Amino acid sequence: MASEKKGKYFLKNYELSHMSSYSNYPQSLLKAMQVKSLIGPQSEIPEPDISVSAFQLDPGTHYGGHAHPHPEVYIFISGTAECTWGDEIFTAEPGTVTHCPPNLPHAMRVTSSEPLRAMIVGWAPEGRRSVWDGISEMLDQAT
């Protein structure tokens, strides 16, 4: 990929990377997940009320049930996954858009032979930036 380019209002040719640790997430999940925070409170393009991240999970990965205090929207770009959002089960595929209200448990298992890719958008409802203080917690362990 060409080298990353960044302006005041844009970012392109960025690379996703693994997190070495995050909340109570198991290392097996962190090794299968790549993320790049693009816009947000502590992101490449700073913005205190919104978070936009590029996200990827390896084939076969189970991202176990987790929840967090901020709402988010997933926009699925490639790959497929069996998802559980609260009490609803569905298949996410390219073009699927989801809404996850604050603290709703949600999980997914990648079912495609290619990585699952999505953009994740979170926000501070009504400007309540304190939602960023609470991180995502695994409710059951991913494998």
C-alpha positions as CSV (number, residue, x, y, z in Angstrom):
1,M,0.0,0.0,0.0
2,A,1.2,3.5,-0.7
3,S,2.3,5.5,2.3
4,E,-0.3,7.1,4.6
5,K,-1.5,10.5,3.6
6,K,-3.1,12.8,6.1
7,G,-4.6,16.3,5.9
8,K,-6.6,18.3,8.4
9,Y,-9.8,16.7,7.1
10,F,-8.8,13.5,5.4
11,L,-6.8,10.3,5.9
12,K,-5.9,7.7,3.3
13,N,-3.7,4.7,2.7
14,Y,-3.8,3.9,6.4
15,E,-2.8,0.5,7.8
16,L,-4.8,-1.4,10.4
17,S,-2.9,-2.9,13.3
18,H,-3.3,-5.3,16.2
19,M,-3.8,-4.1,19.7
20,S,-1.3,-5.5,22.2
21,S,-4.0,-5.3,25.0
22,Y,-7.5,-4.0,25.5
23,S,-9.8,-4.2,28.4
24,N,-10.4,-7.9,29.4
25,Y,-10.1,-9.1,25.7
26,P,-8.2,-12.4,25.4
27,Q,-5.0,-12.5,23.4
28,S,-6.5,-14.9,20.9
29,L,-9.0,-12.3,19.9
30,L,-6.5,-9.4,19.8
31,K,-4.3,-11.5,17.4
32,A,-7.3,-12.0,15.1
33,M,-8.4,-8.4,15.1
34,Q,-7.0,-5.3,13.4
35,V,-8.2,-1.8,14.0
36,K,-7.4,1.7,13.0
37,S,-9.0,4.6,14.8
38,L,-9.5,7.2,12.1
39,I,-11.6,10.0,13.7
40,G,-12.2,10.5,17.4
41,P,-11.1,11.9,20.8
42,Q,-7.6,10.4,20.5
43,S,-7.5,9.6,16.7
44,E,-5.6,10.7,13.7
45,I,-8.3,13.3,13.0
46,P,-9.3,14.6,16.4
47,E,-13.1,15.0,17.1
48,P,-14.4,14.8,20.7
49,D,-18.0,13.6,20.0
50,I,-17.6,10.8,17.4
51,S,-15.4,7.8,16.8
52,V,-14.8,6.2,13.4
53,S,-12.6,3.1,13.1
54,A,-11.7,0.7,10.4
55,F,-12.1,-2.9,11.7
56,Q,-11.1,-6.4,10.5
57,L,-11.5,-9.9,11.9
58,D,-9.7,-13.0,10.6
59,P,-11.8,-15.9,9.1
60,G,-13.2,-18.2,11.8
61,T,-12.8,-15.6,14.6
62,H,-15.4,-15.5,17.3
63,Y,-15.7,-12.0,18.8
64,G,-17.6,-12.9,21.9
65,G,-20.3,-11.0,23.6
66,H,-19.2,-7.6,24.7
67,A,-20.8,-4.2,25.6
68,H,-19.9,-0.6,26.1
69,P,-21.5,2.7,27.1
70,H,-21.4,4.3,23.7
71,P,-23.7,3.5,20.9
72,E,-22.3,2.4,17.6
73,V,-23.1,1.6,14.0
74,Y,-21.3,-1.1,12.0
75,I,-21.1,-0.8,8.2
76,F,-20.0,-4.2,6.9
77,I,-17.8,-3.9,3.8
78,S,-16.6,-7.5,3.1
79,G,-16.8,-11.0,4.5
80,T,-19.7,-12.5,6.4
81,A,-20.5,-13.1,10.1
82,E,-23.2,-14.6,12.2
83,C,-24.1,-11.9,14.6
84,T,-26.1,-11.6,17.8
85,W,-27.2,-8.1,18.8
86,G,-29.2,-8.4,22.1
87,D,-31.8,-11.1,21.3
88,E,-31.6,-10.7,17.5
89,I,-29.5,-13.1,15.4
90,F,-28.7,-12.3,11.8
91,T,-26.1,-12.7,9.1
92,A,-23.9,-9.6,8.3
93,E,-22.7,-9.4,4.8
94,P,-21.4,-6.5,2.6
95,G,-24.0,-3.7,2.7
96,T,-25.4,-4.7,6.1
97,V,-25.6,-1.8,8.6
98,T,-26.3,-2.3,12.3
99,H,-27.2,-0.1,15.2
100,C,-26.0,-1.1,18.7
101,P,-27.5,1.0,21.5
102,P,-25.4,1.7,24.6
103,N,-24.6,-1.4,26.7
104,L,-26.4,-3.8,24.4
105,P,-24.5,-7.1,24.4
106,H,-23.3,-8.0,20.8
107,A,-21.1,-10.7,19.3
108,M,-20.1,-12.1,16.0
109,R,-18.4,-15.1,14.4
110,V,-16.8,-14.7,11.0
111,T,-18.2,-17.3,8.6
112,S,-16.4,-16.3,5.4
113,S,-13.1,-17.5,4.1
114,E,-12.0,-13.9,3.8
115,P,-11.6,-11.4,6.6
116,L,-14.6,-9.6,7.9
117,R,-14.2,-5.8,7.3
118,A,-16.3,-3.0,8.6
119,M,-16.3,0.6,9.5
120,I,-17.5,1.3,13.1
121,V,-19.0,4.6,14.0
122,G,-19.6,5.5,17.7
123,W,-20.7,8.7,19.2
124,A,-21.3,10.6,22.5
125,P,-25.1,10.9,22.7
126,E,-26.2,14.5,23.3
127,G,-22.5,15.4,23.7
128,R,-22.1,13.3,26.8
129,R,-18.4,12.6,26.3
130,S,-18.2,10.6,29.5
131,V,-19.3,7.6,27.4
132,W,-15.7,7.4,26.2
133,D,-14.5,6.8,29.7
134,G,-16.1,3.3,29.8
135,I,-14.4,0.8,27.6
136,S,-15.8,-2.3,26.0
137,E,-15.8,-5.4,28.2
138,M,-16.0,-9.0,27.1
139,L,-19.1,-10.7,28.6
140,D,-18.0,-14.1,27.4
141,Q,-14.6,-15.2,26.2
142,A,-13.9,-15.3,22.5
143,T,-12.0,-18.1,20.9
